Amino acid sequence: TIQMMDEGKEEEGFKAVFINPEKVQEGGNPWAYEEGCLSIPDIHGDVERPAQIKLKYFDTDWQPQEKVFNGIHARVIQHEYDHIEGILFVEHLKPLKKRRIKRGLESIRKGEIESKYKMRFARG
């Protein structure tokens, strides 16, 4: 994927595999950036996250690694790590924004939305 940074500069996406990741440390100046998620279609909002994350993990050869990620890469990793912890980006939104998206979230919960990709909804 290609991400557009606020300065208008393109940032190439990256692919990485983190087996059994552990967050070692977060740091740097927190910065807000609009996030969205395929799990929650058509909902977006500014999420403030630290600019840096240090991660401990195993690579695809089962070799232990520890690495620091910055900027958009740190943000993507934090977003995905939240999924492992059962946290969605909307939980990081400010209270006013949460109230504004409540109806949209309820429509998603009921399966009353259409998305550009296949989705499965729990019934009952």
N, C-alpha and C positions, 0 to 999 in steps of 0.2 A: 504494500500500500504506500501511498504518498500522503504525507501530512503537510498541511500548510501552517507554517508558524506565523505568529502575529506580524513579524517583519515582512511577510510576503515571501519568505524564502521556503523552498520546498525541502522537506526532510524525508529521505528515503526510509521506508519501513524496513524492519529487520526481522529475520526469522531466527528463533533460538529455541532450544529445548532445555528446560530446567527440570530435572528429576528430583523430587522431594525437596523443593526449594524451602529455604528458611530465610526470613528477613533478619539480617544481622543488625542493620542500622539504617535509619532515614535521617537526612540532614539537608543542609542548604536552605536558602530562602524559599519559603512556600510561595507558590504562584498559582493563580487561577487560570483555568483553560476549559473551554467548552467540551464536555464529554457526552458521549452517547453510548449505546450498547445494543447489540443485536437481540439481547434478551428482553429489551424494553423498546420496541420500535417507536420511532417518531417522538421520543422524549429526549431532550438535551438540556444541559445546564452546566453552569460554571462550577467546577470542583477545584478546591484548593488542595494541593498536595506538595510535599517537600520536593525540592529540585533534584534530590539525589537519593539513591538507595544502594545499599550494600547487600548482596545476596550470596548465600552459601547454597550450593546445589551439586548434584552429580550431572556430568555430561553424558552423551549417548554411549560413551565407552566406560561408563560407571566410574570415571575419575572424579574425585572431589574437586570442586572449583569454588573460588570466592572472588567476586568481581564487583566493582562499583559501576553503576550506570547513572547517567545524568540526563537532564532535560526531558525531551519527549520519550526517549527510551525508558527512563526511570518512571515516567507517568504511566506508560503502557504496562510495564511490569507491575506497578502498584495496583492498577485497575484489575489486571488478571489475577494477581495474588489475592485481592479482595474476594474474587469469586471462590477461590479455594477456602477462604474463611467464611463463606456464606453471606458476604456483604455485596450489595449492588451500589452502583455509583449514586443513585438517588438518595441513599442514606447519608451522603456527604453534602447534600444540598442545603442551602439556608432555609429556615422555616417558611419564609414567605414563598419561595419557589416551590417547596413541597406542597403547600396549600394550592398553588396555581396548577400543579400537574395532577392533583388528586383525581379529578374526573378521568383524565387520560389513563392513569394507572388502573382505575376501576374498570374501564373498558377493556384494557389488556387482560386483566384478571378474569373477566367474563368471556373472553374470546370474541369480543365484538369489534375486532379491528381487522383490517386487511394490511398485509405487508408485502413487500416485493420479494420475499423469500418464504420458504415453507416453515410453518410453525405448528407445534402441537400443543394443545391446551388440555389441562387436567379438567375433568368434568366431575361434578358431584361434590 
